Amino acid sequence: MRRQLICSRWIYRHALPLLIGSSFAYGTFTHTKLITTDSGGKPWPKTPQIITQQRESAGETAIVDADLEPAPASATDLREDDVPLFDADPDGGAWASLSARLSGARSALNAIQWSHVGEDITDLILPRWASDLPGYLTKLQCELEMAPGSLAEEIWQEAQDPLLNPEIARIAQVRISRELCTEEKLFRQRRKAHTTRALAKYLEIPEEDVQPEDVPTIAMCGSGGGLRALVAGTSSYLSAQERGLYDCVTYTAGVSGSCWLQALYYSTLGKQNYATLLAHLKQRIGTHIAYPPAALGLLTAAPTNKFLLSGIVEKVKGNPAADFGLVDAYGVLLAARLFVPRGELGVDSRNLKVSSQQEYLKDGAHPLPIYTAVRHEIPIIGKESSADKSQPRKSQTTDEKAGKESWFQWFESTPYEFWSEELEAGIPSWSVGRQFHNGIGSVRDNGYSVPELRIPFMLGIWGSAFCATLSHYYKEVRPVVKSLVGFGGIDDLLEERNEELVKVHPIEPASIPNYVLGLENQLPPTAAKSIFTSVHLELADAGMSNNLPIYPLLRPGRDVDVLIAFDASADIKNENWLSVADGYARQRGIKGWPLGAGWPRNNTPDGAAVKEIDVAEAASPQQAAGKIADARESRRQSAQKGSSETEKEENDDQRTTGNSELGYCNVWVGTTLERTVSSEPPPSKLLTDPSDEWEIMDPNAGIAVIYFPFLPNQEVEGVDPNTSDFLSTWNFIYTPEDIEKVVALAGANFRAGEAQVKRTVRAVYQRKKEKRLASERRARMRKWRRHLKDSGDHFQ
């Protein structure tokens, strides 16, 4: 029995996650419980069940999925000797490493005496599909061997065909500049024509009366939060699309699940319509992404096997130094569930490249999507790791310095360019995945480069919240476990160790080739030195730094006038993601950001937001966001221990201001005025009344931020983002009924703030129009004065 238990533990903790038969999200809950079951062909339960009775072998019902091919031959039908290992890899260790992993997993699974499992174990029940795993893995290995005529060989041959992958024949160069790339500048011009017509329709103004320069640049963004963010964000965007607001948007931006949202929208599955996208989700996310019969069935049957495995072959064969890790497997599982249509026959390879989304942007008919990821830079640990190998533990001084000097570097990706603000350098999106040196992309011996890194791997990077630090892990689960007995003591203990927890990543992030190798003397001096010696860039979920993708939208040149944020984050009131941008805006000299925007703090001085900025004052620009987050977290703990929230009266059909609550729709506006005194400006006022619109129309007004937190609404009973189990970040099963509930809640919240959004957009439009008219009047006056001067009128 012990041997079987160990084998079972190995399956759940290693074979399935590593070999695309499971995912970390599900494994987080199952590998510690070890006991789970399936029943009657139903999907895995949302909460793992513990069953202590022995399964009756007679009368047991096998799992049947109507969308799957029949199960492959079992381990007893195909002996290990019947299946050859991968052929020798002339390019190096990447392919051999993947081969060894598959071979090792197959051997371990074959060693289990499956026929005796049910007889020998009385307190542990394995699901029926577990005995089919050796057969699935055997078939998968057969498809991935590089023998002539194999699927992997076919994929690799096509990867070197410029007719199928035109980008491999193009020479890629690193673009070093702070400015927007030429393609984005041209897109802005094309998009302006569409947003001008859309704004006239939205505000019910004759189109001929609207001048393009008066049209505000509107950005819309969604938060992180896994499938919750995907479903809630899609539902919120649907409400905006149905009201005509979405057509006025120039940029969308995402973190984690909101990146998945954008990738699906710009595909043949979403068809650039959020109602269509929701219909697709109802058909696909009712099954867990890691349910082995479904996942392995797609990976071992045509046409989905080629669709999903192509990126693996291209990455591992194209780059000998590449690795196929847990995040990569997670991304492939996500693609199998999200990018395969119902029926599984209509897969389209055009959906697998970010650069292919240019097709939907060529005439400016849709907003430009911005995807985000971060790299965690911990320079002290990097410098001292070799010297400290002989020491049992680094000194406390070193730990403290690492905590203070670490930061997150943001990387953004659009269909045009992959770019980093800190590095002030980027590469064409179609060249992501190839190696670079001295600013030039590498070329293989055949004269071609490798194809663009496919979206399944990007899905994993964008949504790899499980690669977060231990500190972020704790913040994510804190709302769930805070009601447990003894939580207070545990909470205090973990918070005391927070400076150490923020440096530890239990799971390694995924990586892409480092495109700035050899450019140390050409990039800003503030760039981390370690990046010039790293062969790969380790990237992860940007929610580790800020769960709202605000920073890319504040990039100079994008000139955002209105920022609409739909926030479906966990523990939404305590994690004040809007306020994290305060220090960022200050350090980069961004004018117009509304300081103090976000959830109000209880029992804190009015200048609390200013104190946060002071904390960041001494930090470098790269560290500002992290310092702000630390100060905010410290104050949050003090506030929670010293008081409880006070309920405020509802105002204008929504909970509003006061000092503790925000409503369904909240608006702040910044200022562009320069401060002439040393004191800092007070936090921006939350605008709650129509009479406050004059502040938005002020000539010196800055960015208008419209914030929609995902809150419970009395119009939609029984749905609470804080307590409803299916809205957990770690839930990977949404039934059509669950999705309808989310749509209803998002729609109710949007309706509560719809009038205020339109008033805000109209006020910004009027402000820009008045500024243009005032500028034209001044220009006419200057021209008239020059005319009088030239005419000899000395009275002027």
Secondary structure, DSSP 8 states (H G I E B T S, - for coil): -HHHHHHHHHIIIIIHHHTTS--HHHHHHHTTT------TT----SS-----S---STT------TTS------TTTS-GGGS------TT-HHHHHHHHHHHHHHHHHHTS-HHHHHHH-SS----GGGGGHHHHHHHHHHHHS-STTSHHHHHHHHHT-TTT-GGGGS--B-EE-SS--HHHHHHHHHHHHHHHHHHHHHTT--GGG--GGGS--EEEEE---HHHHHHHHHHHHHHHHHTT-GGGEEEEE--THHHHHHHHHTSTTTTT-HHHHHHHHHHHTTS-TT-HHHHHHHHSSTTHHHHHHHHHHHHHHH-TT----HHHHHHHHHHHHHSS-TTS----GGGG-GGGGGGGTTTS-S-EEEEEEEEEE-HHHHHHTTTTTTSSS--HHHHHHHHHH-EEEEEEE-SSEEEETTTTEEEEGGGTTS-EETTEE---TTS-------HHHHHHHHT-GGGS-HHHHHHHHHHHHTTSTTHHHHHHHHHHTHHHHTT--SS--EEEE-TTTT-TTTS-TTS-GGGGT-SEEEEB-GGGT-SS-HHHHTSTTT--SEEEEEE--TTTTTS-TTTTHHHHHHHTT-TT--TT-SS--TT--TTHHHHHHHHHHTS-TTTHHHHHHHHHHHHHHHHHHH-------EETTEE--TTT---SSEEEEEE-----SSS-------B-SGGGHHHHHSTTEEEEEEEEE----TTSTT--TTT-GGGSTT-----HHHHHHHHHHHHHHHHHHHHHHHHHHHHHHHHHHHHHHHHHHHHHHHHHHHHHHHTT-TT-
